């Protein structure tokens, strides 16, 4: 028995659609990848095929890239979820948005287990397609069906660049310690206790009526001040009146009880501005009134 061979061919239908698209300036939109079990046996696909021998699963294309080894080879990736399986993959094919099978390939026997079997059921499949005019092919990828494989997640987790923003924001341990021990930012229990005592003392002082006058007391003080000012004015007037009376009494006493003859006393004035002379003569040289 000859050795088994594996490979991908573009179907006659695929060639026809790609040629027509090229001539008309259109593109063939690849949307899905399907797998089958080949009806339980290995076989070599032929160009006239329009469907897999026994399709078991079909899903949206997960990713597309140009093969690193050949610029005319396209690598189409799909992920068969862990929720389906229980059969052996022996064939794969890609389909356009109208359901036409564009290319088909056979594969080595690959067991597709289901997650309930206890093994990792998810599997990523890559189909290599060599097309002379890759510009006539486009791939429509639905972002809602893109699935990350376990391998993708593991690569993501170990990648330093995967969460660069988070790494950039990660605080330095020394900075965190400095922040935690900064007494200007964080108050220790002893200081907080002192604050509480001080606040309690302020409250007690504020409510102490012996230290703070009430509104009624302040009002009575204001009224008392006004009364005192009025009383002081009245007292000053009384004192002035009393001095005036004492002066008058002294003059009367001098007239009644003193024997005044001649010129017993001398009074000097700087000027007579505002004074009317009733009796006597003004001596302007001596600046005095002479009787």
Secondary structure, DSSP 8 states (H G I E B T S, - for coil): -------EEE-HHHHHHHHHHHHHT--EEEEEEEEE-GGGS-----TT--S-SSEEEEEE--EEEE-SS-TTEEEEEEEE-TTS-SEEEEEEEEEETTS-EEEEEEEEEEEE--GGGTS---EEEEEEEE-S-GGGEEE---GGG----HHHHHHHHH-TTTTHHHHHH---HHHHHHHHT-TTTS--HHHHHHHHHHHHHHHHHHH-TTTS--HHHHHHHHHHHHHHHHHHHHHHHHHHHHHHHHHHHHHHHHHHH----S-----B-S--TT----SSEEETTTTEEE-
